[in-house]
Amino acid sequence: MERQPNRLLQQLITESGFSHKGLARRLNEVGAARGLAGLRYDHSSVLRWIGGQRPRDPVPGLIAEILALRLGRAVSAEDIGMPTVSTPLDLGQEFPHNWEDGVATVTALWRADMERRRFLLDSTYAIGAGSAGAVRWLTLPPEGRPSGQGTRTVGSADIAAIREVTRSFGELDNRFGGGRVRTAVVKYLDTAVTPLLRDGLYGEAIGRKLAAATAELTRLAGWMAYDLEHHGLAQRYLIQALRLARGAGDHGLGGEILAGMSHQATYIGQPAHALDLARAAQLSARSAGVHSLLAETYVLEAHALAALGERKACAEALHRSELAFDRRRPQDEPEWIAYFDEAYLSAKFAHCFRDLGDGRQTVHHARRSLRMDDRYVRGRMFNLSLLAAGLVQSGEVEEACAVAGEALNLAGTLKSARTRTYMTDLRKRLSPHSGHPAVRALNERTHELTPA
């Protein structure tokens, strides 16, 4: 939609006697005094505002305050043609059609999340939003030019910083759970990445790299929300990460995000939706030629089928996953898929057999899954829980309790709602054996877990 010139702002600037450069300089000074580091506005910024662009909050309020002091009367954001923008309750649920709308949506989502807006924390998972996002990802024409016309030049160093932050926070997430570090991730997105996207000067090549790096970090923030079982919020982040991947033109990364959406859908008991998302992810994985990703999408399809009770179809999908896994070349694949190794694949196989009620196969694959990288503390806790569940199904109650005790030791170090859910599931599986001394002792210990 074409912007309309902001004549109210133009009139008040003229009346105040500020030059465009002078107003921008005063705004930067006031912002710095209020602790808003990084304001770098100049006369071009003021010209864009007069042209109809609205700067992000709290800048409109600061401009009104500066003009009010100069004019000696009250001036509101409405008086300067920048009224407070109400946040739509469906913020982040729609996959935007173009780059500019995508930037506006994802930065507004980060800001609302930083402000801990209640509608986000209370939001529920919407199957329709996930389905529409997947369809739009698959059908939207190639992105034109993801570029920015701001005043701050964006370069390779900015993108390298985002990637390093993503790597570092990803390691902390795996070791301590999403609840320990998620707030810091969202703050970084809001304070460091928003200015690059909204006020940055970059062409198509840098724009695509910026979009890809931001998509990975946005996906991580969504995954952390999922780990905390804030499922509506997590879904919004994953949909916007998918939109950023479209801006980057990165089919592999888009497939990985769709795979994460499938993972979440199965976890919350929506296997039919998870099946659709896994199959959409397969299309992107094939297009990108990333065999580890293709193996992941097949095993996620298998897990959804297992949850639906489709034993034969599940077995066929598991076989396709193994074939794709055998063709992978990890050294030639993107860094974001590096976690998907034989241990991870075995864990997903164990999930399938657990849900199909096959204790022997669950135990077999869960034991293999524990030959894993020790840095993945949360993953080890999940895999120990899988092994314990398989042992219960196999009638090995005492060993199941011993393994569950190991899982509980790790759960105590994690701030992760999913770890509590896995332990609750184990308690339910052990409830028929509640008279067993080992079960009673384990039940006493599970009360030690604190909410994420």
N, C-alpha and C positions, 0 to 999 in steps of 0.2 A: 504494500500500500504506500502511495506517495506521501511523503511528509509535508505538512503545511508549515509555512514560515511562522515563527514565534514572534508575533508583532508586539505582544505584551512585554516580553523581555527586551526587545529592541527599544521600546519607548522608555522603559525604566532605566536602561543603561544610558541612553541619551540624556534623560533628565538628571541622572546622578552625576554626569560629567566624567564617568569612568571611560578610559580608553579600553579597547578589548584586551590589550596587553596588561594594562593596569588591573583590571578586574581579575584576570587569570592569576596574576602574581599575588594579589591579595587573597584569593581563594586558596592558593598553595600555602601561604603563610598561616592562614586560619586553620587549615586542615592539619598542618604540622603541629600547631599549638594544641590541637585536640587529639593528637596521637594517631592521626591518619597518615601514616608514612606512605610515601610513594605517589602522592598527588603531583603530577607533572603537566598541568594544564598550561596552555599558551593562547595567543590570540586566535589561532586556528580552531582551538576547542570552542571558544566563545562564538566564532562564526558558525560552527556546526550546530550549536545550541539555538542560535538565532534562526538557522535554517530548519529547525524542527526536531533535532535530535535531543533526547532526554538523557542526561548523565545519570549514572547509578546513584542510588541513595548512599549516604546522606547529602550528596552534593547540592541538589536543589534547595534544601533547607539552608545550607551554608550561603549560597548565593543570595537567597532572600534576606538572610540576616545581615550580610555585608551591605546590600542595597538599603535596607532599613536604617542602618547606622548612618549611611551617607545622606539619606533623604530626611532623616529625623521623623519618620513615621513608621507605623507597622507595615510590613510587607510579608505576605505569605507565599508559599510555594504555588498556590493557585493564582496569586497576583502576577507571578512571572511566567505563567503559562505552563507550569510543571506540576500539576496536581498530583497528590499521592496516588500511586498506582495500586489498586487492590489486587491481591494475589489470588488467582483463580484456584479453586479447590482441586481441580484436576491437573495442577501444574506438574509437568513431567510425564504425564501418562500418554500424551500424544507424541508421535514421531513427526517432527516438523518437516515441512516440504522443502525448505531451502536452508542454506548455510546461515544466513542472517537470523532467521527465526530460531534456528537451532542454537546459536550462540546466546540469543536473548533468553531462551527457555532454560538452558542448562545453567547459565550464570544466576538466573533468578531462583532456580532450585537450590543451588549451593547457598545462596544468601538466606533463603527461607529456612534451610536446614541449620545454618549457623545460628539463626535466631530461635531455633527449636520451636518452630511454629507447630502448634498443637495438631492442626489438620494433617500435617505430614506424619507426626509420630503416631497418630491414631488411624492413619489410612489403611485400608484393607487392600488385599490383592485383587486385581481386576483381570479376569481371563481375557475379556474383550480387548483391553489395552495391549496385552502381550501379543494376542493374535494379530491385531491391526499393525503393531510395530513390525512383526515378522513379515507380514504381507508387504508393507511399504518398503522394508529393506530389500525384499526380493524383486519388487516391481518398479521402484523409483528409478528414473533415468539417471545416468552417470552425472555426478556433481559437476557444475560448471567451473567456477574458480573460487575456491575457499580462500578469500583474501581479506585483508584489513586495511582501512584507509586512515588509521589513526596517526599519532605523532611519535609513538615510541617504537623504534625499530626492533623487530623481533629477529633473533638470529639463532644459529646452531647452539650456542651456549645456553640459551633459555630452554631449548628443547632437551638438551642433555641434562639440565637440572631437573626437569620434570621426570625424566626417565630414572634418574638416580633416586629421587624421592620415592617414586613408585617401587623401585627395587628394595629400598631400605624399609619402607613401611610394609611391603609384602612379607619380608622376613620377620618383622615384628608381629604381624598378624598371625603367621604360622606358629610362632613360638608362644605367644601370649593370648591370642584370641582377639576378635574384632573390637571388643569393648575397651581394650586398653589404649588403642591408638586411633580409633575412627574420628574422634573430634579433631585431632591434629591434622588428619588428612583433609577433612572438609574445610578447615581453616586455611590450609595451604591452597586448596582449589579456589576459595573465595578471595583470598587476599593476594595471592601470587599469580594465579592462572587467569582469573577474570580480567585483570588489566591487559594481559597479553592478547586475549581474544577480542576484547571490546575496544581497547585503545591502541592496539598494536598496528604497526605498519609492516605488512608482509604480503608477498606475492603467492602465486599458486604453489610453487615447490615447497617453500617454508610452511605455507598454510596447511598442506597435506601432512607434513611431519608434525606440526603443532596439533592437528586434529587427532592423529594417531596416538601421540604421547598423552594427550588429554583424555582420549577414550580409555586408555589403559588405566589411568589413575581414577577416572570416574567409575570404571568397572570395579576397581578394587574397593572404592568407597561403598558401592552397591553390595559387593560380596560381604563386606564387614557388616552392613545393615542386615543382610540375610543371616549372618552368623549370630546376630543378636535377636533374630526372629522378628525384626521390624519389616515384615514382608511387603507391605504396600510401598514403603519408602525404598526398599531394595529394588523392587520392580521398576520404579520411576528412574532410579539411577541407571539400571541396566538398559532401559529403553533409550535414555539419552546418550549412554555410551555407544549404543548401536548407531545412533544418528551421527555421532562424531566419527565413527568408523566409516560411515558412508561418505562423510566429507573428506576423509583420508583416501577413499577409494580402495580400502584394504579388505578384501573378501575374507581372508583368513581370520583377521581380528574380529570381523563381524560374525563369522561362524563360531568363534570361541565365545563371544558374548551370548549368542543364541544358545550355545551349549550350556552356559551358566544359567540361563533362564530356564532351560529344560531341567537342569539339576534341581533348581529351586521348586519348580512345579511338582516334580515327583515327591520331594520332601514334604510339601504341604498337602499332599493327598489329591493332586490333580493330574493323574497319570495320562489321561487322554490328551490334555493340553500339552503335557511334557512330550508326548509322542510327536505331536505336530511340530513343536519347537526343535526337537532333535532331528527330525527329517528336514526341516528348513536349514538347520545348521549343516547337514550333510551336503546340501547343494552348494553352500559357500565353501566347504572344505574341499570338495571336488574341484571347484573353480580355482581355488588357491593352490591345489596340489600339495597340501600339507597332510601327510599320511598319519601322523600322530593325532591330528585334529580329527581326521576321518575315523580313526579307530575310536576316539572318544565319543564322537556322535553316534556311532553304532552301538557302543556299550550303554550309552544313555538311552537310546531307543530300546535296547534290551531290558534295561531297568524299568522303564515305563511299561513295557509289555509284561514283565514279571508282576508288577503291581496290579495289572489288569487280569492276571491269571492266565495269560496266553503263553503257555509253556513251550509249545513247538515254535511259535514265532520268536520267542525270546532266544531259544537255542540257535535259531538261524541268524539272528542279529549278533549274538556272541561270536559265532563262527566268522561272520563278516568282519567283526572287530579284530579278531586274531589275524586274519589275512591282511588287513590294512596295517596293523601293528608290525607285522613281519616285513613290510615294505618301507618302513620309516627310515630316515637318515637324520638322526638328531642334530648332527653338526651342521646340517643345511637348513634347519628349521628355525622359526622365530623364537626369541627368548621367552615370550609369554607362554609357550607350550612346553617349556623345559621340565615342568613338574610332572608331565604325563609320561611315566616310565612303567616298567613291568610291575612294580609294587602297586602303583595307582590303578593299573588295569586289573590286577588281581583283587584289589579292594572292591572295585565295581562289580566284578564277577561274584564276589562274596555277597554283596548287597542283593544281587539278583537271586541267588540260590537261597538266601535267608528268606526273602519275600515269597519264594516258591515253596518254602517249608522243607528244603533238602539240607538237613543238618550236616551230613557227611561232606557234601561238596562245599558248603559254607565254611566248614573248618579247614578243608584243604586249601581253598583260595585265601582265606583270612590269614593262615600261617604264612603263605607266600607273600602276602601284602606287608607283613612285618619286616621283610628284608628291605627296609626303606631308609631314606636319608633321615638322620637323627634330628635335623633342623625342623622337620615337620612334626612338631610336638602335638598339635591338635589332630593332625591326620593319624598319628600313632594311637592317640586316645580312641578315635573312631574305629580304627582297625582292631584294637584290642576288644572293643565293645562288640564288633562283628564276630570275632572269634568266640567270645563268651556266649553270644546268642546261638551260634552254631553248636557249641558244646551242650547248651541246654537242650536244643532240639535233638541232640544225639544221646541225651540221658546222662551226660557227664556233669552232674550238678556240682560236685566239689571242685573239680578243675575249673568249671565255669566261674565259680565264685572267686577262685584265686586270680584268674585272668581279669575278672571284673574289678578286683581290688587294685590291680596294676592300672587299669583304666581310670579308676577313681583317684589314684595318686596324681595322675597327670591332669585330670579334670580340675583338681584343686588349684593348679597353677594357671588356669586359663579363665579369661573373662569372656565366656562364650555360652549363649543360651542353648546352642545345639548340643553341647556336651551334657547339659542337664537333661535334655530330651532323650539322648542316647541312654543315659543312666536310668531314667524313668522307664524307658522301654525294657531295659534289662530287668528291672524290678517286677514289671508285669509278667515277663517271661518266666521269672523265678517264683512267682506267687503260688503256683501249685505245689511248690516244695517249701512253703513257708516254715514248716516245722524243722527243717534241716538246720543244724547249728551254724553251718557256714553261711546259709542264707540269712539267718537272723543277724549274724554279726555284720554282714554286708549291708543289710537294711539300716542298721544303726549308723553305720559309717556314711551312708548316702545323705544323711541329714546335715553332714558337715558342709555340703556344697552350698555356696551363697549365690543369690541371683546374679545374672550377668550385668 
